[in-house]
Amino acid sequence: MNRIIRHSEAAMAEPAEIEIEAAIEAAELHPESTPEPSVPEEPSAPVIDPMHLRIVEALLFAAKDPIDEGTLAKALPPQTAVKALLEELQSQYQARGVNLVKVAGKWQFRTANDLAFLLRKQAVEERKLSRAAIETLAIIAYHQPVTRAEIEDIRGVMVSKGTIDALMEAGWIRIRGRRRTPGRPVTYGSTEQFLSHFGLEAIGDLPGMDELKAAGFLDAVPPSSFSVPNPSDDLAPDEDPYEGEETQDFTAAPEELPAVE
């Protein structure tokens, strides 16, 4: 009866309305034929061009120093997915004698860790850091940004000009800013060369408390007030960027340094 009434109403309707009614009726009689809503497809992974992969491989292989993604992108066509190429290359070299690693935000081929002993070369070490320099380097790395007065407060002794000069000459520390305090003392921090030498991608990758305990540098149960600082490459709220030559006049008498080996 409902169908008869519906058809009689459709006879008096406009042609467009008749078509709509017919479509509704067909959907009611055959619900299985109603199309299901489409599901948006997930974006596909970037297509790896073999030639682009070879270019990146060649550039990294020939480079003396680590290369950043921006430099690699300049040798490739615009809009090339450099990150995808590096990840693919890193995957291909994962089980080989050399690995592609990211150091200080840049990329470089390095000997696989388990084969490093084969390439060790016995050589006379021309210079060895003093204990004071090692302690100062550790304080700067973990507490940066840090001033000379803060270094002395942590160590409990004065820091000599020779200690700071030795670390700056090695390229491991730099003057990074000035504190907004009376006297405007300079602040020290680590360098990209420091990260590269110790195999760190960022300063935040320094060993934490658990790693230091495992290596024997901390007691199994350190004091409750002890905590490992969280260093940062960003300027501190009370720090301004440094402008000027990376030198500083030390008026304090230099401390005794062990002979350089």
Protein Blocks (a to p, Z undefined) as FASTA:
>chain_A
ZZmmmmmmmmmmcfklmmmmmmmmmmmmmmmlpccdddddddddddddfklmmmmmmmmm
mpmbdcdfklmmmmpcehiafklmmmmmmmmmmmmmbdcddeehiacddddfklmmmmpc
cdddfbdcdfklmmmmmmmmmmpccdfklmmmmnopacdfklmmmmmmnopaccfbdcdb
ehiaacddddfklmmmnopabfklpccfklmmmnopacfbdcfkbccddddfbdcfkbcc
dedddddddfbdcddddddZZ
